[in-house]
Amino acid sequence: MLTAVDHVQLAAPPGSELALRAYYVDVLGMTEIPKPPALAARGGCWFRADGVHLHLGIDRDFRPAKKAHPGLRVVGIEAYAARLVAGGAPVTWDTALPGHRRFYSEDPVGNRLEFLEPCLRACGPGS
């Protein structure tokens, strides 16, 4: 029986670790966690925030995920979107998911990320 998602792994190109750290730590507010030594030799970075774990693995034939993406729950989505914009990340709002406010963004290597927050009342433009 499945009980939880342990982590989500996204791909990244070789040599992108500094840009990934700047984005996932400084912009998203995550904490980098050390990789086990045998895995650290492969490059990439692991990050966490509360119960969210994202692994960025190096892929020599990297192509950014433009459709596939993690959906990350946030609290205070307006402020969080402003944080991303201030950090230079794109924010594209989407109203297609009932009961949620959400937007999409991209990490510095082009992977798509979804950020969402359930609405406490009816969702609509500007809610």
N, C-alpha and C positions, 0 to 999 in steps of 0.2 A: 504494500500500500504506500502511495506517495504521501509525504507529510509536509513538504515545503520545497521551495526552490533554494538550493544552496548558494548558487551564484549564476550570473550570466556572463558569458565570455563574448567579447567583441574583438575583431581583428584590427591590427594597426600595421603600418609599414615599418620596416627597419629604420632605426634612428629617430623615432618619433617620441621616445619616452619623456624628454624634457617638456615638449608641448603638451603631452598627455597629463603630466604632473601639474603643470600650470593650470590646465583647464579643470581637471577633476578635483584637485585640492583647492586651488585659489578661487575658481569661479563657482563650482558646484558645492564646495565646502565639505568634501569627503576627506577621509584620512587614508594615506597610503599605508598599506600593510606589507610587511616583508614576505617575499616569496621564499619557499623552501630552497636551499642552495642548489639542488639538482635542477629545479625549475627556473631559478634566477638566471642560470647560464643561458637560457633560451631568449632572454630579453623580455620586454613587456613590463607591465605594472599591475598590481592589484590594489583596489580601493574599497573602502567601506564607509557607510554612514548608517547608524542604528542597525537595522536588520538587512540593509541592502549591501550586497557584495557584487562588484563589477570587476572582471578580470579583462585586461587588454593584452592580448597575445600577439606576438609578432608573426606576420605572414609575409613571406618574401613575394608572393603573388597577390598582394593586398588589393582589394577593391572595396570601397566603403559600402556599408549596408545602407541602402537608400529606402528600402521598404521594411525589411525586418528591423526590429528595434525592441529595447526594453521599455516597458511602461513604468515610470517611477512616480510613486505617490508623494505629494508634497503637502505641506501645511502653509497657508498664506501664499497662494499661487501668484497673485499680482506682484508681491514683493520679490518672490523668487524669480519671476520673469524679468523684473527690473534688474536684479542682480546679474542675470545672464547678459542682458543688454549692456550693462555697465562693464562687464568683462569682455565685451566684444563678440559675444555669441549671437547668432540670429535667433529670433523668436517669431514663430508663425502660429497664431491662435487658430483653433478649430472648434466649431460648435456642434459637430455631428454626433457626439456621444451623449445621449440623454443622461441627466443626473450628474454631470461632471463639467468642470471648467478644465480645459486642457490646451496645451500648446506643444509644438514640435520645435526641436533645435538640432544642431549638429555639433559633434565634438570637433577638435581641430583637424582631424584626419577625414572628416566627412561622414562619420557614422550617424545615423538618425537616432534621436532620443525623444521619447514622449514623456511629458510631465503632466500629471493630472491630479485634481483634487475633487472629491465628491462635493456636490452642492448641499448646503443645509436647507435651502429653499429652492424654489423653481429656478433653473438656470436660464439664462438668456443673455443677450448682448449686454455687456457692462455689469453683469451680476457678479 
